[in-house]
Amino acid sequence: MTWMAAVTTRLRFFPNVMKLPMRQPLVLAKALNSLAAVSGERIGLGVGLSPWREDFSYNGVNFAKRGKLMDECIAILRGTMSGEYFEYHSENFDFGPLKMSPVPTKPIPILIGGHSKPALARAARLGDGWVSANTDFATLQSMIRALNELRDEHGTRARADFEIHGMDVGAQSLADYRRLRDIGVTDACLVPWGMDPTATSGRQLDAIRRFGDDVIAKL
């Protein structure tokens, strides 16, 4: 993302999604805050739990605590983005006052990924948005409906800046993407050239241009 941010001016960058609970949150916070500052704040952060125990055990992290670690890592990331002195004390992370610099002028949006009810609830409760993985339209629509019900429960439904990143694997036409917009998707996740591993860079660029002309310019 650093290299791409250095040679672009408008693209926004977003890891979709980063496995958060096994990472050291202060190290990650330093990298993200610095990148946001030097890129003109074109960074969003997608985070999720990992289903693989090895991701945790190989890093010396307790797999059973992954949900609690996720919540605490999010709190620490947000605390460091304030630009003010911040400290945190729990059984998992314990550090005294620190002040991180540089930081962006506004906090980096943190979006929660996952299709399970706990993931949707975490997005509704803590997230600046939600990210789906590969799914069809009907399933995506059902999950967005469930997400919005949970946002009502947690009192976050009124947030106008809440992002929903959705992938409908069958979407191709302008009408398909308008349909996604109509159910609340703010950002469409897609690969314009499909999942063809043999696509050359030229074919990929042509597909991106076609998608820009045929869909983005007309939405």
Buried (B, 14 or more C-beta within 10 A) or exposed (E): BEEEBEEEEEEBBBBBBBBBBBBEBBEBBBEBBBBBBBBEBBBBBBBBBBEEEEBBEEEEBEBEBBEBBBBBBBBBBBBBBEBEEBEBEEEBBEEEEEEBEEBBEEBBBBBBBBBEEEBBBBBBBBBBBBBBBEBEBEBBBEBBEBBBEBBEEEEBBEEEEBBBBBBBBEBBEBEBBEBBEEBBBBBBBBBBBEEEEEBEEEBBEBBBEEBEEBBEEEE
